[in-house]
């Protein structure tokens, strides 16, 4: 009996494979709980097995939801892996998020901040090579991820612009009623203010750090303008309120009409009547003089940044239906690029059509670049179209020479060698046209009229006074020194603060 019992045992031991096969039968009817540890005390510990495997999907692609075949591990490695990977997780590194909680969304964010990240399974690098994911953990990861997507609303598009939905609230105070526009900085919406019971305009800055930083500078400038001119004599837009909502800085302004550019466009780019140009010029020059008295340079003056307070108009019967504004009060807006004169100056400023020659020539810039832009705007109101319609520096300089005359040699001598060789040749002649100049460009530049022909100062006193302003001139220093006591233009335009241009 004893011999009979021992023989099969010896035979069984001789045929036992190097690795015990107890796992296959044990897991046949299901796996143990996530944190259960199985210890086989009557089995001898086999020698360590070193298996060289290619990097797993976790190492190369991060956490993946699909199933993967378990690695072949020794009993010791399986036990060690289970003990490491099934430890409770107290803190898991969060993924990068595009938004931070806004002041009015604290409750929503608190809900998912408290719950959504706790169900993630740690995938640190020291366990990934031998990690065997429990089924319950995989299901937990899947449900946590899907619930997180359901809880966290998507407020932004891929570029960081706030997704505007009519009827939504910007805090409990403002309800969105209409989108007014969109730009590089963000969006502008019309909102109903539940406190004041009136409509306002709110500028929603993109949730991108550089635009958030720029908006804080703009808020600083706007606060300065409001503090220095509380009655708004100088027609610069005033900031009424600002707040941070869902990682978007929002600035609240009074609601005005369309911009000068939008009105030109709606009116088929018909020129403004002379008396309306005169009134707009008075206000615009007064606004710029006020800015410069505060040592501020706007740097981005253009028709798009001049709003009509009231854009109501009447239709004038003619061959082409023409619209006439009933009121030409304006407000200067968009101080996002405004710069104090003693602060850092970037190399390029202003929108292309309204950019001063000193900026293109690399000579630096100051207050005079604003005056140049004002001159371009006034000419555009005269003609209905931009004076310098170009997108290239050399062509732009050629247009200036055709309208205003040759660029002075002394300005060319002040340029760096790099800029000189780029735009000039020989005896300081502009390198236009050249071999790369298109026929269309040559023709367009040649067709431009001189400033004297455009304004025609002999037609009226106002035209003559505008021409005498000497805004569109190459002499940077002279254009910065418009003197109230020397120029009758300030009297004619009824500007009481023309002396602010003196430095």
C-alpha positions, 0 to 999 in steps of 0.5 A: 500500500505504501509503495503503491501510494508513493509511486504516483507521487514520484511520477507526478513530481518528475513530470511537474513543469518548472512553473506551478500551474495552480493559477489556471485552475484557481482563477477558472471561476473568477478572480479574487477581490482587488486587495486580496493577496494569495499566499501558497505556503506549501509550494517551493519558491522557484528561482527568479525568472528574468523575462525580457519583454518589449515595452508595454503599451502603458510605457509607450502610449500611456493608460489604454482602456482596451484589454491586453494579455497578462505577462507571464510572471513567476509566483514571486513576481505575481505576488509582489506586483499585486501587493504594489499595484493594489495599494490604495491611492491617496493622490494621483497626478492630475492631467493638465486642464485648460481652465481654472475654476472661475469665481462664479463656478466654484460649486461645480468645480468643487464637485468634480475636484472632490470626486473625479480624480480619485478612481484613477489607477496609478501607472507609475513607471516602476510597476508598468513592466509587470503590471496586471490590471484587475478587472474591477480596477479597469471598470472603475477607470472607465466609469470614472473617465466617462463620469468626468466627461459628463460632469465637466462642461466644455466652456471653450473651443480649441483656441481658448475662445469662450463658447457663447450661448445666447441666454447663458449667464456670465455670473449671476448678474449678466445674461448673454443676449447677443454676440457683437464680434470676435477678434484675436483677443476674444469675443464681445457680447451684449449682456443684460445687467440685472442690477442696472436693468440695462444692456452692456457690452462685455469683452471676454478674453481668450483663456490663453495666458498671454491674452490674460496678461495683456488684458490686465495691462489694458485694465490698468490703462482703462482705470487710469483713463477713468480716474483722470477723466471721470466725466469722460470729456475726452471720449475714451471708453470707460471700464465699468467693471471686470471679473474672472469667469471660468478662466476668462477675464471679462471687461464690462463697458457701456453699450455703443453703436457700430464702429466707423469701419462697420458704418463705412462698410454698411454704407458701401464705403461712401465718404462721410460728409465734410461736417461729420468728418470735422466733428469726428476729427475734433473728438479723435484729436482731443482723445489722442491729446488726452492720452499723450498728456498721460504719457500713453501711446495708443499704438492701434488707432484705426476706424475699427477702434472708434465706436459711434455712440449712436449709429442710428441713421437716415437714408438719403435718396440718390442713385445709390441708397446712402445712409446719413448718421444722425449723431457723430459722437464717438468713443475711442476703444481697445487699449490692449496695445496702449503703452506708457512712454517709459515702458518697453516698446515692441519693434512693430506696432499698429495695424498695417494700413495705419503704421507710421514710417518710423516703425517700418524703417526700424527707427523706434516709435513714440507719440508720433505714430498715433498722429500718423494713424489719425491722419490715415483715418481722416483721409479714409473718411474723406475718400471712403477707402484706406490710404495705404492698402498694402501688406508688404513693407517695401510697397508700403514705403513706395506708396508713402513716397508717391503720396507724400514725397521722397523719404528724407535722407536724414531718416535713411542715415539713421537706419541700421545697415540691415534696414538700409540694404533691405529697402534702399539702394545706391544713393539712398533711393528706395529699392522699388520697383525691383525684379520681384515687384509684380506688374499689379503692384507697380500699377497700383502704386503709380495710380495713387494721388498726392495728399494735396490732390486727395484733400484739395485744401483750396475747396474749404477752410476745414480742408485747408486746416486739416492739411495744415495739421502736418500729421502725415509728414516724415518729420517725426519731431515736428509732428509731435510738437503741434502747438496750440498757440501756433496752429489755428487748426486747434481754434478751428477744431475747437480743441481746448487742449491742443497744448498737450502735444507739446514735449 
